[in-house]
Structure formats: structure tokens, C-alpha cells
Amino acid sequence: MSETSEFAPSRPRKTGATGASTAPRSTEELEAQVTRLQEDLKAITATLARLGGDKVNEARDTARQEYRQLIRSGQSVIEEVGDQAGALEKQLKDTVRERPLTALAGAIGVGFLLALLSRR
């Protein structure tokens, strides 16, 4: 395990019984430690801000890629539906040409059902 002395502030040692000679020195050490802590906090804050900005940019890029993929998928679905509608239209035209009376009777039947439903 690593030593914790590099993370923990060092405690001033008393050299004499009175401790008067350590008071100014300990105050200076405390001020120096506070200054170092402030600098470390600024560095940590800057690092966190940079990492946060990187994550935001990464999320933005991912969202853009997903957006583009969704647009491509939507366009391919629209093309596929258009192709199927065209095929259905061609099939319907072919059926009408082959059996015009059946198609006319079917159209009349559908019209009659729609008229009944619209009255209610």
C-alpha cells in the first residue's frame, strides 16, 4: 500500500517544552499547505471541467451519428414503402385490365359499404 504521508499534511513537531518557536513556523507551514491545496483544487477543477467537456463532446458526436443513421433508415423505409405502393398499384392495374367487370363490381361494393358507414 502507498504511504499516506504524501496526501496528509505534515504535523509540526515541537522542539521545546514551550512550543513558542514552532508557532510562527507552523502558521507558515499551514499557509503553505492551504496554498498548495488551493492550487491542487484548481488543477482538479480544471481537469474535471476538461473531462466533462470531453464527455459532452463525445455524447454530442454520438447523438449526431445516431441522428444521421436514423435519417438514413427513415429514407430507406420511405423508399421501400414507395416501391411496395408502386408494385401494388401495378398489380391493381393489371387486375382491372384482366377482369374489368369484377373490378367494377368490387368498386361498387366498396362504395356501397362506405356509404352505409358514413350514414351512421
C-alpha positions as CSV (number, residue, x, y, z in Angstrom):
1,M,0.0,0.0,0.0
2,S,1.3,3.5,-0.7
3,E,2.2,5.9,2.1
4,T,-0.4,8.4,3.1
5,S,2.2,11.0,4.1
6,E,2.1,12.5,0.6
7,F,-1.6,13.1,0.9
8,A,-1.9,14.1,4.6
9,P,-0.5,17.4,5.8
10,S,2.6,17.1,7.9
11,R,2.3,18.0,11.5
12,P,4.7,20.4,13.1
13,R,7.0,18.9,15.7
14,K,7.6,20.7,18.9
15,T,11.2,21.2,19.6
16,G,11.0,22.6,23.1
17,A,8.7,22.5,26.1
18,T,7.2,25.9,25.4
19,G,6.4,25.5,21.8
20,A,6.9,29.2,21.2
21,S,9.5,28.7,18.4
22,T,7.1,26.4,16.4
23,A,4.1,28.7,16.3
24,P,5.3,31.0,13.5
25,R,6.7,28.1,11.6
26,S,3.5,26.1,11.9
27,T,1.5,29.1,10.7
28,E,3.7,29.4,7.7
29,E,3.5,25.7,7.0
30,L,-0.3,25.8,7.3
31,E,-0.4,28.8,4.9
32,A,1.8,27.0,2.5
33,Q,-0.3,23.8,2.8
34,V,-3.5,25.8,2.2
35,T,-1.9,27.5,-0.8
36,R,-0.9,24.0,-2.2
37,L,-4.4,22.7,-1.5
38,Q,-6.0,25.6,-3.3
39,E,-3.7,25.1,-6.3
40,D,-4.5,21.3,-6.3
41,L,-8.2,22.1,-6.1
42,K,-7.8,24.5,-9.1
43,A,-6.0,21.8,-11.0
44,I,-8.6,19.2,-10.2
45,T,-11.4,21.6,-11.1
46,A,-9.7,22.3,-14.5
47,T,-9.2,18.6,-15.1
48,L,-12.8,17.8,-14.3
49,A,-14.0,20.6,-16.5
50,R,-11.9,19.3,-19.4
51,L,-13.1,15.7,-18.8
52,G,-16.7,16.9,-18.6
53,G,-16.3,18.9,-21.8
54,D,-14.8,15.9,-23.5
55,K,-17.7,13.7,-22.4
56,V,-20.2,16.3,-23.6
57,N,-18.4,16.5,-27.0
58,E,-18.4,12.7,-27.2
59,A,-22.1,12.5,-26.4
60,R,-22.8,15.2,-29.0
61,D,-20.9,13.3,-31.6
62,T,-22.7,10.0,-30.7
63,A,-26.0,11.8,-30.9
64,R,-25.2,13.2,-34.4
65,Q,-24.1,9.8,-35.6
66,E,-27.3,8.2,-34.3
67,Y,-29.4,11.1,-35.9
68,R,-27.7,10.5,-39.3
69,Q,-28.3,6.8,-39.0
70,L,-32.0,7.3,-38.2
71,I,-32.3,9.6,-41.2
72,R,-30.7,7.0,-43.5
73,S,-33.0,4.3,-42.1
74,G,-36.1,6.5,-42.5
75,Q,-35.1,7.3,-46.1
76,S,-34.7,3.6,-46.9
77,V,-38.1,2.8,-45.3
78,I,-39.7,5.5,-47.3
79,E,-38.2,4.2,-50.5
80,E,-39.3,0.7,-49.6
81,V,-42.8,1.8,-48.9
82,G,-42.8,3.7,-52.2
83,D,-41.6,0.6,-54.1
84,Q,-44.3,-1.5,-52.5
85,A,-47.0,1.1,-53.3
86,G,-45.8,1.1,-56.9
87,A,-45.9,-2.7,-57.1
88,L,-49.4,-2.7,-55.5
89,E,-50.6,-0.1,-58.0
90,K,-49.2,-2.1,-60.9
91,Q,-50.9,-5.2,-59.6
92,L,-54.2,-3.4,-59.2
93,K,-54.0,-2.0,-62.8
94,D,-53.2,-5.5,-64.1
95,T,-56.2,-7.0,-62.3
96,V,-58.5,-4.3,-63.6
97,R,-57.3,-4.9,-67.1
98,E,-57.7,-8.6,-66.8
99,R,-61.2,-8.6,-65.1
100,P,-62.8,-5.2,-65.6
101,L,-66.3,-6.3,-64.6
102,T,-65.1,-7.9,-61.4
103,A,-63.1,-4.7,-60.6
104,L,-66.2,-2.6,-61.3
105,A,-68.4,-4.8,-59.1
106,G,-65.8,-4.6,-56.3
107,A,-65.6,-0.8,-56.6
108,I,-69.4,-0.6,-56.4
109,G,-69.4,-2.9,-53.3
110,V,-66.8,-0.8,-51.6
111,G,-68.6,2.4,-52.4
112,F,-71.8,1.0,-51.0
113,L,-70.1,-0.1,-47.8
114,L,-68.6,3.3,-47.3
115,A,-72.0,5.0,-47.9
116,L,-73.5,2.8,-45.2
117,L,-70.8,3.5,-42.8
118,S,-70.9,7.3,-43.4
119,R,-74.6,7.4,-42.6
120,R,-74.2,6.0,-39.1
